[in-house]
Amino acid sequence: MAIKLNMSKAYDRIEWFFLEAMMQKLGFSDKWINWIMMIQSFFAKLIQRNVISFKTFCAEGQEKYLGLPAIIGQSKKSLFASIREKVETRVGGWKGKLLSQARKEVVLKSVALAMPNFAMFCFKLLVGLCREINSCLTNFWWGSNENNKKIHWVRWGKLTEPKDEGGLGFRELESFNLAMLAKQGWRLMVKPHLMVARFFRGWCSILEGRKILQAGVRWKVRNGANIRVWKDPWLSEPITFKAKSQPPYRCGDMRVAELIDMDRKCWKKEAVKQLLDEQEENMVFGLPVAWMASKDKIIWHYTTNGQCTVKSGYVVGKLKQNQVAITLIKSFGNLSGDFKFLGSYGTFYGDVFMRLYLSAISSSKDCHNGMKPARFVARNDRSLNGRKWEPNEVFLKATADEGEYEQALTQGITMGETANADQAIDQWPPKWQPPPTSLFKLNFDGAWIESDGMEGASIVIRDPYGLFIAGMAKKLKYVRSVQMVEALAMREGIRFSTEMSIKGLLVEGDAKGVIECMIRRKEMVEEIAIICGDTQLLADEAKVEAFCYTLRKHNCVADAMAKHAIRVDDFEVWLEDPPGWLSPFLEEDMPIIM
């Protein structure tokens, strides 16, 4: 039996006569006691009535409750066959000849593929059942029926790929089923105190979702007390998220907390370098250390807020299928197409494996945007010039194109920010604006050059008259993203103002995502959540009035200092007297406030 309902036991935990006697002993009024006992009596009768009706319902031979099986036996195929029958009936009822392909797409996505959702949220459907439903939907798409068979020009797996990768975005039911079960498992994992968590802990179908969760769940390091260095997932490297280096003798259960210097609020570099290899130590140094110690947290790696979603779980499920092809190819050790050891079938299987490889890696993060153009270049070169590209050449071309694409995005403001700035240009003041009287304005900015591994943070504090009060330029190391550089710059700036006893601040920066995280505390991006949490505590001490977003051209003083911070050895501080090279930028802001 999948669910055993005996709700009458909910009231077996307490003697209600004892409760009534206790209330009388404690001096509650008789009117109040009567109210409590009346409520108890009402709900006791209601529960008893529902239990009897449910037992009667099951005794009459009914096997479903809210459309799902109430009792699970050994044969799941017969129990869930009704799902396939409903899909076939609904799809067969439409006159496919009267629908265009665009209308068929809407029908499949909005109706047919949504019908099994309720069952997939609770149960792991059989693989055979999912394939039968896929076959039914494929026939409807291509216009096939029992009397008129038509050619399926593209396989269903290709149609389930996103539109930007050549598919139509239909759901692959098996992966979507696992993603929905993974979402249920995530809720049980992060909220173990809920009653539903205790009830569903042994649910076999939800345990199937572990295949998805294990591919994306990792620890977020805060104090490191609950995380084992070599046994738990906590690094930022996908697939396992675990350290691959060998632990020293009798150090297998060593905790991450032993690698953190809580007094200096940084990693113990010598210990990390001694225990981990170079790649792993770079990942460790890239993790921010919380200044305010708190408990470690379990997060989902593939969303910005660290929460598992069905959408992200579905993507991970699809990638796991592609990873099988990648593993298969890499096991042969040669990507040049040399499969002579397979005999006369070597050429055929070599071509099949290469196609699987290119299809699999086209969805990987390293060459997602570059793979499709590279494949078109290879195809056109073969058609026009007769030159055949090897699969590894296509991959190298795609990787190079992806690098150029990413480099173009990191230079200047992104297209979305530029468009938004152009639309609202009349709403922004022409230049930097001074703070209100009795407040200081703290502008922060970060500089990040990924190719050179150079990062810098800067802060500038000015008074209501635009006069320079203080500034700092600090070089950073091992930072993974522009957003993290900006968040670190903001935290360093508020800490610096507190040390200088400068309180009453208006904090302003051109990092929109960082500012939004500080304003909407419950919607923090997980990558910078620790930094923003520390900043919020420091902000209370520094009496920060507000966090404000501004355009980059209004933050030119902090931007110039951030670029200078990349070239300093450690950090530089200026009090009241700014450096000479910064004076032109300060003077440019002055006319607006004089």
Secondary structure, DSSP 8 states (H G I E B T S, - for coil): ------GGGGGTTS-HHHHHHHHHHTT--HHHHHHHHHHHHHHHHHHHHHHHHHHHHHHTT--EETTEESS--S-HHHHSHHHHHHHHHHHHHS-GGGS-HHHHHHHIIIIITTTTHHHHTTS---HHHHHHHHHHHHHHHHT--SS------S-HHHHTS-GGGTS-----HHHHHHHHHHHHHHHHHH-TTSHHHHHHTT-HHHHHTHHHHTTTEEEE-SS-TT-BTTTS--SS-TTT-S--S---TT-TT-BGGGGEETTTTEE-HHHHHHHS-HHHHHHHHTS---SS----EEEETTSTTS---HHHHHHHHHHHHHHHHHHHHHHH---S---GGGGGGHHHHHHHHHHHHHHHHTTSTTSHHHHHHHHHHHHHHHHHH-----HHHHHHHHHHHHHHHHHHHHSSS-HHHHHHHHHTGGGS-SS-----TT-EEEEEEEEEETTTTEEEEEEEEE-TT--EEEEEEEEE-S---HHHHHHHHHHHHHHHHHHTT--SEEEEES-HHHHHHHHSGGG--GGGHHHHHHHHHHHHHHTEEEEEE--GGG-HHHHHHHHHHTTSSSEEEEESS--GGGHHHHHHHHHHH-
